[in-house]
Amino acid sequence: MSTTDSHSGAAVGLASYVDSPALRAGEHGLAAWRGSRQALAAISELEFLAELADGTLPAETFVHYLLQDSAYLAGYGQAMTLLAARAPSAEHRRFWARATSDTIAEEQSMQAELMGSEEFSALARRMADDDGAPRPSPTTQGYTSWLVATAAVDDHAVAVAAVLPCFWVYAEVGRHLVESIGEGMDRHPYRSWVEVYSDPAFDRAVEEAIGIFEELVDASDAGVRARMMAAFERGCVYEHRFWAAAHVRESWATPPSGARA
């Protein structure tokens, strides 16, 4: 199969979740998902994910992505800590606290495993700041700043809607990547990353988060519901832009598209 054919096949597989997500969701979750169709369709067409699926994504690009994801997780963890503190029930508090500790810890463990390779660690040292820490790109900083600000000052229900796309989109994409890679998973260069987001335990956590979203929509008035749907859609847009920015290895030194260097 040619690279072009492989990319096309991955895109077709990813496109199937746009209208019919695999994970369980109620009417409000499905309404939010389908209301974000434009961003989700754009995600399904990303070259980053097509190249990730067929194993042709350059190592430099993947390491850049991992460094940005590490910076993102720090902000995402802050947002979920705020969600736990402001949750309206003990059950919800426990979920967000557990998601903060368990889910993020698993992702960070996966990143550490990948960065343990000589090739990836050497690339990471070249890309990191002088203190060894990843410098958030404009997109990463914008995404995390919005999540933390929303979790800190907006209605709790709106904040839940804002963080949900990161859970849900990754689970759907992970599932389709596994299907696309198929029997080649054992030899895949980014196997550790793919398997984290296709783990049934991760799916269960995502479905629990969707259930919390459903409860909060039911308990909210029309104005808050509208803002929840808008926050979910914005989160999906950021998910698209985060991967797109990783593909071009966006940094503060990179001029905006169409601008002069």
SEPALUM-492112 format. One record per residue (C-alpha): residue number from 1; residue in three letters; z, x, y. Coordinates in pm, 1 decimal, m for minus. Last residue first. Layout:
<guses>
<guse koltor="NUM" kolro="ala" w="Z" u="X" v="Y"/>
...
</guses>
This chain:
<guses>
<guse koltor="261" kolro="ala" w="883.0" u="927.6" v="3582.9"/>
<guse koltor="260" kolro="arg" w="690.0" u="646.2" v="3748.1"/>
<guse koltor="259" kolro="ala" w="775.1" u="294.7" v="3644.3"/>
<guse koltor="258" kolro="gly" w="566.9" u="74.8" v="3412.2"/>
<guse koltor="257" kolro="ser" w="842.0" u="39.7" v="3153.4"/>
<guse koltor="256" kolro="pro" w="1170.2" u="160.8" v="3301.5"/>
<guse koltor="255" kolro="pro" w="1211.9" u="539.2" v="3327.8"/>
<guse koltor="254" kolro="thr" w="1399.9" u="713.7" v="3045.1"/>
<guse koltor="253" kolro="ala" w="1667.5" u="950.0" v="3179.2"/>
<guse koltor="252" kolro="trp" w="1939.4" u="687.4" v="3134.1"/>
<guse koltor="251" kolro="ser" w="1843.2" u="673.1" v="2768.3"/>
<guse koltor="250" kolro="glu" w="1615.7" u="466.2" v="2545.8"/>
<guse koltor="249" kolro="arg" w="1521.4" u="612.6" v="2211.4"/>
<guse koltor="248" kolro="val" w="1195.0" u="413.4" v="2204.0"/>
<guse koltor="247" kolro="his" w="1295.9" u="244.2" v="1876.9"/>
<guse koltor="246" kolro="ala" w="1660.0" u="224.1" v="1983.8"/>
<guse koltor="245" kolro="ala" w="1563.6" u="21.0" v="2291.3"/>
<guse koltor="244" kolro="ala" w="1375.2" u="m227.6" v="2072.5"/>
<guse koltor="243" kolro="trp" w="1678.3" u="m256.0" v="1842.3"/>
<guse koltor="242" kolro="phe" w="1912.2" u="m330.9" v="2134.4"/>
<guse koltor="241" kolro="arg" w="1654.3" u="m552.1" v="2304.9"/>
<guse koltor="240" kolro="his" w="1632.1" u="m787.5" v="2010.9"/>
<guse koltor="239" kolro="glu" w="2010.0" u="m809.9" v="1970.9"/>
<guse koltor="238" kolro="tyr" w="2040.2" u="m861.5" v="2346.7"/>
<guse koltor="237" kolro="val" w="1806.3" u="m1159.4" v="2328.9"/>
<guse koltor="236" kolro="cys" w="2009.8" u="m1300.9" v="2039.8"/>
<guse koltor="235" kolro="gly" w="2328.1" u="m1266.4" v="2246.3"/>
<guse koltor="234" kolro="arg" w="2157.1" u="m1444.1" v="2535.1"/>
<guse koltor="233" kolro="glu" w="2072.6" u="m1732.0" v="2301.2"/>
<guse koltor="232" kolro="phe" w="2432.1" u="m1759.3" v="2184.8"/>
<guse koltor="231" kolro="ala" w="2556.4" u="m1753.2" v="2544.1"/>
<guse koltor="230" kolro="ala" w="2315.3" u="m2032.1" v="2643.6"/>
<guse koltor="229" kolro="met" w="2428.3" u="m2247.1" v="2349.4"/>
<guse koltor="228" kolro="met" w="2792.8" u="m2191.2" v="2441.3"/>
<guse koltor="227" kolro="arg" w="2718.6" u="m2269.3" v="2805.8"/>
<guse koltor="226" kolro="ala" w="2566.3" u="m2602.9" v="2706.5"/>
<guse koltor="225" kolro="arg" w="2864.0" u="m2683.6" v="2486.2"/>
<guse koltor="224" kolro="val" w="3102.3" u="m2597.8" v="2771.6"/>
<guse koltor="223" kolro="gly" w="2931.4" u="m2850.0" v="2999.7"/>
<guse koltor="222" kolro="ala" w="2909.2" u="m3120.6" v="2733.5"/>
<guse koltor="221" kolro="asp" w="3278.6" u="m3110.3" v="2649.7"/>
<guse koltor="220" kolro="ser" w="3420.3" u="m2891.9" v="2376.0"/>
<guse koltor="219" kolro="ala" w="3609.2" u="m2973.0" v="2052.6"/>
<guse koltor="218" kolro="asp" w="3298.5" u="m3023.4" v="1838.3"/>
<guse koltor="217" kolro="val" w="3146.2" u="m2702.2" v="1975.8"/>
<guse koltor="216" kolro="leu" w="3467.9" u="m2517.3" v="1892.1"/>
<guse koltor="215" kolro="glu" w="3469.3" u="m2638.3" v="1533.0"/>
<guse koltor="214" kolro="glu" w="3103.8" u="m2539.0" v="1480.8"/>
<guse koltor="213" kolro="phe" w="3166.9" u="m2190.3" v="1624.6"/>
<guse koltor="212" kolro="ile" w="3459.7" u="m2148.7" v="1387.1"/>
<guse koltor="211" kolro="gly" w="3231.4" u="m2245.2" v="1098.5"/>
<guse koltor="210" kolro="ile" w="2971.5" u="m1990.3" v="1212.8"/>
<guse koltor="209" kolro="ala" w="3243.9" u="m1723.7" v="1206.2"/>
<guse koltor="208" kolro="glu" w="3336.8" u="m1827.6" v="852.2"/>
<guse koltor="207" kolro="glu" w="2970.8" u="m1808.9" v="753.2"/>
<guse koltor="206" kolro="val" w="2954.3" u="m1456.4" v="894.4"/>
<guse koltor="205" kolro="ala" w="3263.5" u="m1348.7" v="700.8"/>
<guse koltor="204" kolro="arg" w="3115.4" u="m1487.6" v="379.4"/>
<guse koltor="203" kolro="asp" w="2785.9" u="m1305.6" v="442.2"/>
<guse koltor="202" kolro="phe" w="2975.7" u="m978.8" v="493.6"/>
<guse koltor="201" kolro="ala" w="3148.2" u="m1026.5" v="157.9"/>
<guse koltor="200" kolro="pro" w="2807.4" u="m1095.3" v="m0.4"/>
<guse koltor="199" kolro="asp" w="2693.1" u="m746.6" v="117.0"/>
<guse koltor="198" kolro="ser" w="2347.1" u="m749.4" v="277.2"/>
<guse koltor="197" kolro="tyr" w="2464.3" u="m596.9" v="605.0"/>
<guse koltor="196" kolro="val" w="2643.4" u="m301.7" v="445.8"/>
<guse koltor="195" kolro="glu" w="2358.5" u="m251.5" v="197.4"/>
<guse koltor="194" kolro="val" w="2096.9" u="m182.5" v="463.9"/>
<guse koltor="193" kolro="trp" w="2294.3" u="97.6" v="629.0"/>
<guse koltor="192" kolro="ser" w="2378.2" u="277.1" v="304.8"/>
<guse koltor="191" kolro="arg" w="2015.2" u="251.6" v="184.2"/>
<guse koltor="190" kolro="tyr" w="1870.2" u="430.2" v="485.0"/>
<guse koltor="189" kolro="pro" w="1663.0" u="691.6" v="299.7"/>
<guse koltor="188" kolro="his" w="1553.4" u="442.2" v="30.3"/>
<guse koltor="187" kolro="arg" w="1535.3" u="589.6" v="m318.0"/>
<guse koltor="186" kolro="asp" w="1773.3" u="346.5" v="m490.0"/>
<guse koltor="185" kolro="met" w="1640.5" u="61.8" v="m272.5"/>
<guse koltor="184" kolro="gly" w="1281.5" u="99.1" v="m393.4"/>
<guse koltor="183" kolro="glu" w="1318.2" u="m187.2" v="m638.8"/>
<guse koltor="182" kolro="gly" w="1310.9" u="m440.0" v="m356.2"/>
<guse koltor="181" kolro="ile" w="1265.8" u="m296.5" v="m6.7"/>
<guse koltor="180" kolro="ser" w="1142.1" u="m630.2" v="133.7"/>
<guse koltor="179" kolro="glu" w="1411.0" u="m837.8" v="m37.3"/>
<guse koltor="178" kolro="val" w="1682.5" u="m598.0" v="76.9"/>
<guse koltor="177" kolro="leu" w="1539.9" u="m603.3" v="430.2"/>
<guse koltor="176" kolro="his" w="1543.3" u="m982.9" v="422.8"/>
<guse koltor="175" kolro="arg" w="1913.7" u="m1001.8" v="344.8"/>
<guse koltor="174" kolro="gly" w="2002.2" u="m739.5" v="604.2"/>
<guse koltor="173" kolro="val" w="1804.0" u="m926.3" v="871.2"/>
<guse koltor="172" kolro="glu" w="1990.0" u="m1249.5" v="800.1"/>
<guse koltor="171" kolro="ala" w="2329.9" u="m1077.6" v="799.4"/>
<guse koltor="170" kolro="tyr" w="2250.6" u="m874.6" v="1111.0"/>
<guse koltor="169" kolro="val" w="2139.7" u="m1187.2" v="1298.8"/>
<guse koltor="168" kolro="trp" w="2458.8" u="m1373.3" v="1207.1"/>
<guse koltor="167" kolro="phe" w="2726.7" u="m1123.7" v="1297.5"/>
<guse koltor="166" kolro="cys" w="2565.4" u="m989.2" v="1615.2"/>
<guse koltor="165" kolro="pro" w="2460.3" u="m1343.0" v="1707.2"/>
<guse koltor="164" kolro="leu" w="2822.3" u="m1468.3" v="1694.6"/>
<guse koltor="163" kolro="val" w="2965.2" u="m1252.6" v="1975.1"/>
<guse koltor="162" kolro="ala" w="2839.8" u="m1471.0" v="2262.2"/>
<guse koltor="161" kolro="ala" w="2917.2" u="m1803.6" v="2093.9"/>
<guse koltor="160" kolro="val" w="3277.5" u="m1692.4" v="2043.3"/>
<guse koltor="159" kolro="ala" w="3294.9" u="m1599.1" v="2412.1"/>
<guse koltor="158" kolro="val" w="3169.4" u="m1945.2" v="2511.3"/>
<guse koltor="157" kolro="ala" w="3443.4" u="m2106.4" v="2300.7"/>
<guse koltor="156" kolro="his" w="3709.5" u="m1886.1" v="2461.1"/>
<guse koltor="155" kolro="asp" w="3602.3" u="m1998.3" v="2806.7"/>
<guse koltor="154" kolro="asp" w="3501.2" u="m1701.6" v="3019.7"/>
<guse koltor="153" kolro="val" w="3729.2" u="m1425.6" v="3152.2"/>
<guse koltor="152" kolro="ala" w="3802.1" u="m1163.3" v="2887.5"/>
<guse koltor="151" kolro="ala" w="3560.4" u="m1249.4" v="2606.9"/>
<guse koltor="150" kolro="thr" w="3274.3" u="m1290.5" v="2854.8"/>
<guse koltor="149" kolro="ala" w="3357.2" u="m961.2" v="3026.8"/>
<guse koltor="148" kolro="val" w="3378.7" u="m780.0" v="2693.1"/>
<guse koltor="147" kolro="leu" w="3049.0" u="m923.1" v="2569.1"/>
<guse koltor="146" kolro="trp" w="2864.3" u="m861.3" v="2896.5"/>
<guse koltor="145" kolro="ser" w="2985.9" u="m502.5" v="2918.4"/>
<guse koltor="144" kolro="thr" w="2885.3" u="m445.7" v="2555.2"/>
<guse koltor="143" kolro="tyr" w="2528.6" u="m565.3" v="2608.5"/>
<guse koltor="142" kolro="gly" w="2473.8" u="m390.0" v="2942.2"/>
<guse koltor="141" kolro="gln" w="2614.5" u="m62.9" v="2814.0"/>
<guse koltor="140" kolro="thr" w="2398.0" u="m72.9" v="2504.1"/>
<guse koltor="139" kolro="thr" w="2087.3" u="m164.9" v="2703.7"/>
<guse koltor="138" kolro="pro" w="2142.0" u="110.4" v="2962.2"/>
<guse koltor="137" kolro="ser" w="2207.3" u="363.0" v="2682.8"/>
<guse koltor="136" kolro="pro" w="2565.4" u="435.9" v="2583.0"/>
<guse koltor="135" kolro="arg" w="2644.4" u="808.4" v="2572.3"/>
<guse koltor="134" kolro="pro" w="2743.8" u="914.0" v="2222.3"/>
<guse koltor="133" kolro="ala" w="3055.1" u="1134.1" v="2213.4"/>
<guse koltor="132" kolro="gly" w="3038.0" u="1505.3" v="2129.7"/>
<guse koltor="131" kolro="asp" w="3213.5" u="1614.6" v="2447.3"/>
<guse koltor="130" kolro="asp" w="2889.6" u="1766.6" v="2580.1"/>
<guse koltor="129" kolro="asp" w="2712.8" u="1433.8" v="2532.0"/>
<guse koltor="128" kolro="ala" w="2545.4" u="1346.9" v="2202.3"/>
<guse koltor="127" kolro="met" w="2175.6" u="1383.7" v="2115.4"/>
<guse koltor="126" kolro="arg" w="2166.7" u="1742.7" v="1989.2"/>
<guse koltor="125" kolro="arg" w="2487.7" u="1702.1" v="1793.4"/>
<guse koltor="124" kolro="ala" w="2351.0" u="1382.5" v="1638.0"/>
<guse koltor="123" kolro="leu" w="2037.3" u="1558.6" v="1515.9"/>
<guse koltor="122" kolro="ala" w="2245.5" u="1825.1" v="1341.3"/>
<guse koltor="121" kolro="ser" w="2469.9" u="1557.9" v="1188.3"/>
<guse koltor="120" kolro="phe" w="2167.6" u="1364.2" v="1060.1"/>
<guse koltor="119" kolro="glu" w="2008.2" u="1661.4" v="885.4"/>
<guse koltor="118" kolro="glu" w="2329.9" u="1801.9" v="738.4"/>
<guse koltor="117" kolro="ser" w="2431.1" u="1465.7" v="595.3"/>
<guse koltor="116" kolro="gly" w="2777.9" u="1345.8" v="692.7"/>
<guse koltor="115" kolro="met" w="2628.1" u="1128.2" v="964.3"/>
<guse koltor="114" kolro="leu" w="2531.9" u="876.9" v="695.6"/>
<guse koltor="113" kolro="glu" w="2883.3" u="864.5" v="555.0"/>
<guse koltor="112" kolro="ala" w="3035.8" u="841.9" v="903.6"/>
<guse koltor="111" kolro="gln" w="2804.4" u="551.4" v="986.9"/>
<guse koltor="110" kolro="met" w="2904.5" u="368.9" v="668.2"/>
<guse koltor="109" kolro="ser" w="3272.4" u="421.0" v="747.0"/>
<guse koltor="108" kolro="gln" w="3214.3" u="290.0" v="1099.6"/>
<guse koltor="107" kolro="glu" w="3049.9" u="m21.7" v="958.5"/>
<guse koltor="106" kolro="glu" w="3334.8" u="m78.0" v="715.5"/>
<guse koltor="105" kolro="ala" w="3596.8" u="m27.4" v="987.7"/>
<guse koltor="104" kolro="ile" w="3411.5" u="m272.9" v="1212.5"/>
<guse koltor="103" kolro="thr" w="3421.7" u="m541.2" v="945.7"/>
<guse koltor="102" kolro="asp" w="3779.8" u="m481.8" v="836.0"/>
<guse koltor="101" kolro="ser" w="3974.2" u="m430.3" v="1159.1"/>
<guse koltor="100" kolro="thr" w="3797.0" u="m646.3" v="1413.8"/>
<guse koltor="99" kolro="ala" w="3693.4" u="m907.8" v="1159.0"/>
<guse koltor="98" kolro="arg" w="4052.0" u="m930.7" v="1037.4"/>
<guse koltor="97" kolro="ala" w="4183.4" u="m980.6" v="1390.3"/>
<guse koltor="96" kolro="trp" w="3910.2" u="m1235.5" v="1457.3"/>
<guse koltor="95" kolro="phe" w="3992.3" u="m1428.1" v="1138.4"/>
<guse koltor="94" kolro="arg" w="4368.4" u="m1412.2" v="1182.4"/>
<guse koltor="93" kolro="arg" w="4346.9" u="m1546.1" v="1535.6"/>
<guse koltor="92" kolro="his" w="4124.0" u="m1832.0" v="1417.2"/>
<guse koltor="91" kolro="glu" w="4377.4" u="m1937.3" v="1155.9"/>
<guse koltor="90" kolro="ala" w="4666.6" u="m1900.3" v="1401.0"/>
<guse koltor="89" kolro="ser" w="4495.7" u="m2143.1" v="1638.1"/>
<guse koltor="88" kolro="pro" w="4352.3" u="m2152.5" v="1990.6"/>
<guse koltor="87" kolro="ala" w="4220.5" u="m1794.3" v="1990.9"/>
<guse koltor="86" kolro="arg" w="4293.3" u="m1597.8" v="2310.5"/>
<guse koltor="85" kolro="ala" w="4438.1" u="m1280.8" v="2155.3"/>
<guse koltor="84" kolro="ala" w="4193.2" u="m1284.6" v="1865.3"/>
<guse koltor="83" kolro="leu" w="3898.7" u="m1327.0" v="2101.8"/>
<guse koltor="82" kolro="leu" w="4025.5" u="m1036.3" v="2313.9"/>
<guse koltor="81" kolro="thr" w="4035.9" u="m815.6" v="2004.8"/>
<guse koltor="80" kolro="met" w="3683.2" u="m938.3" v="1927.1"/>
<guse koltor="79" kolro="ala" w="3557.2" u="m820.4" v="2267.6"/>
<guse koltor="78" kolro="gln" w="3727.8" u="m482.6" v="2235.5"/>
<guse koltor="77" kolro="gly" w="3573.0" u="m433.8" v="1891.1"/>
<guse koltor="76" kolro="tyr" w="3230.2" u="m513.5" v="2032.7"/>
<guse koltor="75" kolro="gly" w="3281.4" u="m246.7" v="2297.5"/>
<guse koltor="74" kolro="ala" w="3364.2" u="24.1" v="2044.6"/>
<guse koltor="73" kolro="leu" w="3098.7" u="m110.4" v="1808.9"/>
<guse koltor="72" kolro="tyr" w="2830.5" u="m60.5" v="2075.7"/>
<guse koltor="71" kolro="ala" w="2907.1" u="309.6" v="2117.0"/>
<guse koltor="70" kolro="ser" w="2874.6" u="356.6" v="1740.6"/>
<guse koltor="69" kolro="asp" w="2559.3" u="145.2" v="1743.8"/>
<guse koltor="68" kolro="gln" w="2413.3" u="373.2" v="2010.2"/>
<guse koltor="67" kolro="leu" w="2486.5" u="677.9" v="1796.3"/>
<guse koltor="66" kolro="leu" w="2342.6" u="505.8" v="1490.5"/>
<guse koltor="65" kolro="tyr" w="2025.4" u="408.8" v="1679.2"/>
<guse koltor="64" kolro="his" w="1970.0" u="764.8" v="1800.7"/>
<guse koltor="63" kolro="val" w="2023.8" u="876.4" v="1441.3"/>
<guse koltor="62" kolro="phe" w="1759.0" u="630.6" v="1322.1"/>
<guse koltor="61" kolro="thr" w="1511.6" u="740.0" v="1588.3"/>
<guse koltor="60" kolro="glu" w="1558.0" u="1108.8" v="1508.8"/>
<guse koltor="59" kolro="ala" w="1523.9" u="1033.1" v="1135.8"/>
<guse koltor="58" kolro="pro" w="1184.1" u="875.7" v="1194.9"/>
<guse koltor="57" kolro="leu" w="1148.8" u="520.0" v="1058.3"/>
<guse koltor="56" kolro="thr" w="908.0" u="547.3" v="763.8"/>
<guse koltor="55" kolro="gly" w="1142.2" u="397.9" v="502.9"/>
<guse koltor="54" kolro="asp" w="941.9" u="79.4" v="446.4"/>
<guse koltor="53" kolro="ala" w="1218.0" u="m148.6" v="573.3"/>
<guse koltor="52" kolro="leu" w="1326.2" u="77.8" v="859.4"/>
<guse koltor="51" kolro="glu" w="966.6" u="100.7" v="977.1"/>
<guse koltor="50" kolro="ala" w="939.3" u="m278.4" v="986.9"/>
<guse koltor="49" kolro="leu" w="1282.7" u="m304.1" v="1149.1"/>
<guse koltor="48" kolro="phe" w="1197.6" u="m63.6" v="1431.8"/>
<guse koltor="47" kolro="glu" w="848.7" u="m212.0" v="1467.3"/>
<guse koltor="46" kolro="leu" w="1010.5" u="m538.0" v="1573.7"/>
<guse koltor="45" kolro="glu" w="819.0" u="m854.8" v="1481.6"/>
<guse koltor="44" kolro="ser" w="1110.6" u="m1047.4" v="1328.1"/>
<guse koltor="43" kolro="ile" w="1322.1" u="m962.7" v="1632.4"/>
<guse koltor="42" kolro="ala" w="1064.0" u="m1126.0" v="1862.0"/>
<guse koltor="41" kolro="ala" w="1079.3" u="m1439.1" v="1646.4"/>
<guse koltor="40" kolro="leu" w="1457.1" u="m1440.3" v="1686.1"/>
<guse koltor="39" kolro="ala" w="1429.2" u="m1409.2" v="2065.4"/>
<guse koltor="38" kolro="gln" w="1182.9" u="m1698.6" v="2089.4"/>
<guse koltor="37" kolro="arg" w="1372.3" u="m1909.5" v="1835.4"/>
<guse koltor="36" kolro="ser" w="1702.4" u="m1906.6" v="2022.4"/>
<guse koltor="35" kolro="gly" w="1727.7" u="m2286.2" v="2033.3"/>
<guse koltor="34" kolro="arg" w="1669.2" u="m2283.8" v="1658.3"/>
<guse koltor="33" kolro="trp" w="1981.5" u="m2076.6" v="1604.5"/>
<guse koltor="32" kolro="ala" w="2194.6" u="m2275.1" v="1849.1"/>
<guse koltor="31" kolro="ala" w="2082.3" u="m2605.9" v="1695.7"/>
<guse koltor="30" kolro="leu" w="2141.8" u="m2468.1" v="1346.3"/>
<guse koltor="29" kolro="gly" w="2494.9" u="m2368.1" v="1441.8"/>
<guse koltor="28" kolro="his" w="2558.2" u="m2707.9" v="1595.2"/>
<guse koltor="27" kolro="glu" w="2424.2" u="m2899.2" v="1294.2"/>
<guse koltor="26" kolro="gly" w="2623.0" u="m2704.0" v="1040.9"/>
<guse koltor="25" kolro="ala" w="2546.9" u="m2357.9" v="908.1"/>
<guse koltor="24" kolro="arg" w="2519.9" u="m2193.0" v="567.2"/>
<guse koltor="23" kolro="leu" w="2337.0" u="m1862.1" v="557.8"/>
<guse koltor="22" kolro="ala" w="1968.4" u="m1835.4" v="472.4"/>
<guse koltor="21" kolro="pro" w="1838.6" u="m1918.2" v="818.0"/>
<guse koltor="20" kolro="ser" w="1537.9" u="m2152.3" v="819.2"/>
<guse koltor="19" kolro="asp" w="1334.1" u="m2151.2" v="1140.4"/>
<guse koltor="18" kolro="val" w="1348.6" u="m1779.7" v="1220.0"/>
<guse koltor="17" kolro="tyr" w="1454.2" u="m1672.4" v="870.7"/>
<guse koltor="16" kolro="ser" w="1098.3" u="m1661.3" v="735.4"/>
<guse koltor="15" kolro="ala" w="981.6" u="m1419.5" v="1003.9"/>
<guse koltor="14" kolro="leu" w="1168.3" u="m1131.9" v="840.3"/>
<guse koltor="13" kolro="gly" w="958.3" u="m1155.7" v="527.5"/>
<guse koltor="12" kolro="val" w="631.7" u="m1174.8" v="720.8"/>
<guse koltor="11" kolro="ala" w="733.2" u="m875.1" v="932.3"/>
<guse koltor="10" kolro="ala" w="815.6" u="m668.2" v="624.0"/>
<guse koltor="9" kolro="gly" w="476.9" u="m749.9" v="471.2"/>
<guse koltor="8" kolro="ser" w="293.1" u="m652.6" v="788.6"/>
<guse koltor="7" kolro="his" w="475.0" u="m319.6" v="802.3"/>
<guse koltor="6" kolro="ser" w="381.4" u="m246.9" v="443.7"/>
<guse koltor="5" kolro="asp" w="18.5" u="m339.1" v="508.8"/>
<guse koltor="4" kolro="thr" w="6.4" u="m106.7" v="809.5"/>
<guse koltor="3" kolro="thr" w="173.4" u="174.5" v="618.2"/>
<guse koltor="2" kolro="ser" w="m85.8" u="137.0" v="343.5"/>
<guse koltor="1" kolro="met" w="0.0" u="0.0" v="0.0"/>
</guses>
